[in-house]
Amino acid sequence: MRNLKRITFVVITLLVVLATVVFMLENQQPVSLVFLGWGGPQTSVAIPIILALLLGMMIGPLLSWVASLSNKPKRAKTV
């Protein structure tokens, strides 16, 4: 059972890596992003999209963790 989970994890990871590589190879048009007047260098269109995906994958759990901290009941002070 343990080996089945490990094999499943490896297969899913390889599929995600393969999909990312195919996405990057298919989207190589140059693009220059401008945000609030700041311009960036021309890069492949896949790079900003993947960076936005990774940033969202980091911000989502962080916001969930912060929300769980604020929802904890406060302890009553006993004197």
C-alpha positions in Angstrom: 0.0 0.0 0.0 2.9 2.3 0.8 4.5 1.7 -2.5 1.2 2.3 -4.4 1.0 5.8 -2.7 4.6 6.5 -3.6 4.1 5.4 -7.2 0.9 7.5 -7.5 2.7 10.5 -6.1 5.6 10.1 -8.5 3.3 9.7 -11.5 1.2 12.7 -10.7 4.4 14.8 -10.1 5.8 13.7 -13.4 2.6 14.6 -15.2 2.5 18.1 -13.6 6.2 18.6 -14.6 5.4 17.4 -18.2 2.4 19.7 -18.5 4.5 22.6 -17.3 7.2 21.9 -19.8 4.8 21.6 -22.7 3.0 24.8 -21.6 6.4 26.7 -21.6 7.4 25.3 -25.0 4.0 26.2 -26.5 4.0 29.8 -25.1 7.2 31.3 -26.2 5.9 34.6 -27.6 7.7 37.6 -26.2 5.8 39.9 -23.9 6.7 42.9 -21.8 4.5 43.5 -18.7 3.8 47.0 -17.3 2.4 47.4 -13.8 1.8 50.8 -12.2 4.2 52.4 -14.7 7.0 49.9 -14.0 8.0 48.0 -17.2 9.7 44.7 -17.2 12.0 43.1 -19.8 10.6 41.1 -22.6 10.3 37.4 -21.6 8.4 34.4 -22.7 4.7 34.7 -21.9 4.8 31.5 -19.9 7.2 32.9 -17.3 4.9 35.6 -15.8 2.0 33.0 -15.9 4.0 30.4 -14.0 5.3 33.0 -11.5 1.7 34.1 -10.9 0.7 30.5 -10.3 3.6 29.9 -7.8 2.8 33.2 -6.0 -0.8 32.2 -5.7 0.2 28.8 -4.4 2.2 30.5 -1.6 -0.4 33.3 -0.8 -3.4 30.9 -0.6 -2.1 28.8 2.3 -0.7 31.8 4.0 -4.1 33.6 4.0 -5.8 30.4 5.2 -3.4 30.2 8.1 -3.9 33.8 9.0 -7.7 33.3 8.9 -7.5 30.3 11.1 -5.5 32.3 13.7 -8.2 35.0 13.9 -11.0 32.4 14.2 -9.6 30.8 17.4 -11.7 31.4 20.4 -10.0 33.6 22.9 -9.3 32.2 26.4 -11.2 33.7 29.2 -9.0 35.3 31.9 -9.3 33.7 35.2 -8.3 35.6 38.3 
